Amino acid sequence: MMIYLDQAASSFPKPTTVADAMVKAVNEYGANPGRSGHQLSKCASAVIDKTREKVQKMFRNQSVDRVVFSLNATTALNQAIDGLSWKRGDHVVATTFEHNSVRRPLERLKKEKGVLVDYVRPNEDEKTWEEAILNKITSNTKLVIVTHGSNVTGEIIPVESIGVSLKNSGVMYCVDASQTAGVLPIDMEAMNIDMLAFPGHKGLLGPQGVGVLLVKNHVNLRPINVGGTGSHSEELEQPKIWPAGWESGTLNTPGIAGLLKGIQEVEKRGLSTIFEHEKSLSIHCIKGLKKLPGIHIVGPGEEENRLGVVSFYIDGVDGLEVAMILDEHYQIAVRAGLHCAPLTHESYETSDKGVIRASFGIYNTKEEVDQLVAAIEEIKDGLLE
């Protein structure tokens, strides 16, 4: 049986209730939500509304109407970034830990709109993330966008203290919670977050195909997709009605129904329990790997607060080959490479070789971690002998 240690890419396995809810949606009320007045359409809409309310309360967004469902976190982040009004000379501050889901939209803004972008991280003079970001703020800064947790190193960015430091600055603040939604508590009000994006299929234990963007009431956001909204069909322009105006087309009702059950499982277990379990597995993994000569951990050590993500490389060994051997001969799933976060690898000087990433979820065990470490030792010795 496969040992799945690629939770940072997508959580697996899912709670059985997730698949049950999706099957029920397909078999019992597989109609188009918000498009018809019949019972099945109303039933589909009711499940979506219930999930929307659950998300709004979990992350403390101001309004349930400003919970926008999308395909994934990438779509949500593109809506957050491209939906703002940009002009030449506007400025954005982001971190060097950003995923390409943030970096590529920003790079496109640079090329097409003349927007200036700074990617920052603390240095010897700037001891904290707040200092690194605030030192880059100018009168033209329109947006600060920060990933809450690195998908490469497991480092946690202090989004709350950054948000508090930006209060009353007039700068929009967006957080990418792809690695932390369902693992760490996020309170948009207390953290002064204007927009929050995340997928349903990672820490929230839902299925693939659903993402979420939460938007504060004061944010003026242009829909990047226009089309059918189920109402105001006679109007030529996209209706400015939340959330329908930002959710053109048919929503993924089975996926959203599954997400609701995933969130309920997270609530049942508790965020602190989930976080501590995944953190303990990462610490156990780091301690095991550090006993092996020639292995280098990339990112925080076992003594630091961190997510359940451990990345490493082996002197003289190709990481992609290791991942392939783990998969084919040990039935262990990890991910090797650059993980769609090239700036992170530049920071750690691993761009030429990438890293091997093991990432842990609520259903993983220390015994599985031990099997990974033992397999790495055998592979390393076999390839270097």
Long-range contacts (C-beta under 8 A, 24 or more apart in sequence): 1-331, 2-331, 2-332, 2-333, 3-330, 3-331, 3-332, 3-333, 3-368, 3-371, 3-372, 4-333, 4-361, 4-364, 5-332, 5-333, 5-334, 5-358, 5-359, 5-360, 5-364, 5-368, 5-372, 6-333, 6-334, 6-335, 6-357, 6-359, 7-202, 7-278, 7-308, 7-359, 7-360, 7-361, 7-364, 8-151, 8-179, 8-202, 8-309, 8-335, 8-339, 8-357, 8-359, 9-202, 9-335, 9-359, 10-201, 10-202, 10-208, 11-201, 11-202, 11-203, 11-204, 11-205, 11-361, 12-361, 13-363, 14-205, 14-206, 14-207, 14-258, 14-262, 15-205, 15-261, 15-262, 15-265, 17-261, 17-264, 17-265, 18-205, 18-206, 18-207, 18-258, 18-259, 18-261, 18-262, 18-265, 19-258, 20-261, 21-254, 21-257, 21-258, 21-260, 21-261, 22-207, 22-254, 22-255, 22-257, 22-258, 24-257, 25-253, 25-254, 25-257, 25-258, 26-254, 29-253, 30-253, 30-254, 32-250, 33-250, 33-251, 33-253, 34-230, 34-231, 34-244, 34-251, 35-228, 35-230, 35-250, 44-253, 47-253, 47-256, 47-257, 47-260, 48-251, 48-253, 48-256, 50-260, 51-256, 51-257, 51-259, 51-260, 51-263, 52-243, 54-260, 54-263, 54-264, 55-212, 55-214, 55-263, 56-214, 58-263, 58-267, 59-181, 59-186, 59-187, 59-188, 59-196, 59-214, 60-186, 60-187, 60-188, 60-189, 60-190, 61-188, 61-196, 61-214, 61-215, 61-216, 62-188, 62-189, 62-216, 62-217, 63-217, 63-242, 65-242, 65-243, 66-214, 66-215, 66-216, 66-217, 66-242, 66-243, 67-212, 67-214, 67-243, 68-212, 68-213, 68-214, 68-215, 68-242, 68-243, 68-246, 68-247, 69-210, 69-211, 69-212, 69-243, 69-247, 69-251, 69-252, 69-256, 70-210, 70-211, 70-212, 70-213, 70-247, 71-209, 71-210, 71-211, 71-252, 72-199, 72-201, 72-208, 72-209, 72-210, 72-211, 73-101, 73-176, 73-178, 73-197, 73-198, 73-199, 73-211, 74-101, 74-211, 75-211, 76-197, 76-198, 76-211, 76-212, 76-213, 77-101, 77-102, 77-105, 77-174, 77-176, 77-197, 77-213, 78-105, 78-224, 79-213, 79-221, 79-223, 79-224, 79-246, 80-145, 80-174, 80-195, 80-197, 80-213, 80-215, 80-221, 81-105, 81-106, 81-109, 81-143, 81-145, 81-174, 82-109, 82-222, 82-224, 83-221, 83-222, 83-223, 83-224, 84-142, 84-143, 84-172, 84-220, 84-221, 84-222, 85-220, 85-222, 86-113, 86-115, 86-142, 87-113, 87-114, 88-113, 88-114, 88-115, 89-114, 89-115, 89-116, 89-140, 90-115, 90-116, 90-140, 90-142, 91-115, 91-116, 91-117, 91-118, 91-138, 91-140, 91-141, 91-142, 92-116, 92-117, 92-118, 92-141, 92-142, 92-143, 92-144, 92-145, 93-117, 93-118, 93-120, 93-133, 93-136, 93-137, 93-141, 93-143, 93-144, 93-145, 94-118, 94-119, 94-120, 94-144, 94-145, 94-146, 95-119, 95-120, 95-121, 95-129, 95-133, 95-146, 95-147, 95-157, 96-120, 96-121, 96-343, 96-344, 96-346, 96-347, 97-121, 97-147, 97-150, 97-152, 97-153, 97-155, 97-157, 97-341, 97-343, 97-344, 97-347, 98-145, 98-147, 98-176, 98-341, 98-343, 99-147, 99-151, 99-176, 99-178, 99-340, 99-341, 100-340, 100-341, 100-342, 101-176, 101-178, 101-340, 102-145, 102-147, 102-176, 103-342, 103-343, 106-145, 116-140, 119-343, 121-347, 128-158, 128-161, 129-157, 129-158, 129-161, 129-162, 130-158, 130-161, 130-162, 130-165, 133-162, 133-165, 133-166, 134-165, 137-169, 137-171, 141-171, 142-171, 142-172, 143-171, 143-172, 143-173, 143-174, 144-171, 144-172, 144-173, 144-174, 145-173, 145-174, 145-175, 145-176, 146-173, 146-174, 146-175, 146-176, 147-175, 147-176, 147-178, 147-179, 148-175, 148-176, 148-177, 148-178, 148-179, 148-180, 148-184, 148-186, 149-177, 149-178, 149-179, 149-180, 149-183, 149-184, 149-307, 149-309, 150-179, 150-299, 150-307, 150-309, 150-341, 150-344, 151-178, 151-179, 151-309, 151-339, 151-340, 151-341, 152-298, 152-299, 152-309, 152-311, 152-339, 152-341, 152-344, 152-345, 152-348, 152-355, 152-357, 153-298, 153-299, 153-300, 153-306, 153-309, 153-311, 153-344, 153-348, 154-282, 154-299, 154-300, 154-306, 154-307, 154-308, 154-309, 154-310, 154-311, 154-359, 155-299, 155-300, 155-304, 155-306, 155-307, 156-180, 156-184, 156-305, 156-306, 156-307, 159-186, 159-191, 159-193, 160-187, 160-190, 160-191, 160-192, 163-191, 163-192, 163-193, 164-191, 164-192, 166-192, 167-192, 172-219, 178-202, 179-203, 179-307, 179-309, 180-307, 182-262, 182-263, 182-266, 182-271, 182-274, 183-271, 183-274, 183-275, 183-278, 183-307, 183-308, 184-271, 184-275, 185-271, 188-214, 188-216, 194-218, 194-219, 195-219, 195-221, 200-255, 200-256, 200-258, 200-259, 200-262, 203-266, 203-274, 204-259, 204-262, 204-263, 204-266, 205-262, 205-263, 205-265, 205-266, 205-362, 206-255, 206-258, 206-259, 206-260, 206-261, 206-262, 206-263, 207-254, 207-255, 207-258, 207-259, 207-262, 208-255, 209-252, 209-255, 210-252, 210-255, 210-256, 210-258, 210-259, 213-246, 215-242, 221-246, 223-248, 225-249, 269-362, 274-362, 277-308, 277-362, 278-307, 278-308, 278-360, 278-361, 278-362, 278-364, 279-305, 279-306, 279-307, 279-308, 280-366, 281-308, 281-360, 281-364, 281-365, 281-366, 281-369, 282-306, 282-307, 282-308, 282-309, 282-310, 282-360, 284-366, 284-369, 284-370, 285-310, 285-358, 285-360, 285-369, 285-372, 285-373, 286-310, 288-369, 288-370, 288-373, 289-373, 289-376, 292-373, 292-376, 292-377, 292-380, 294-380, 294-384, 295-376, 295-380, 298-348, 298-350, 298-355, 299-348, 308-359, 308-360, 308-361, 308-364, 309-357, 309-358, 309-359, 309-360, 310-357, 310-358, 310-359, 310-360, 311-339, 311-355, 311-356, 311-357, 311-358, 312-355, 312-356, 313-350, 313-353, 313-354, 313-355, 313-356, 314-356, 314-376, 314-380, 316-383, 316-384, 317-379, 317-380, 317-383, 317-384, 318-353, 319-353, 319-354, 319-355, 319-356, 320-354, 321-383, 322-356, 322-376, 322-379, 322-380, 322-383, 323-356, 325-379, 326-372, 326-375, 326-376, 326-379, 330-371, 330-375, 332-371, 332-372, 332-375, 334-358, 334-359, 334-372, 335-359
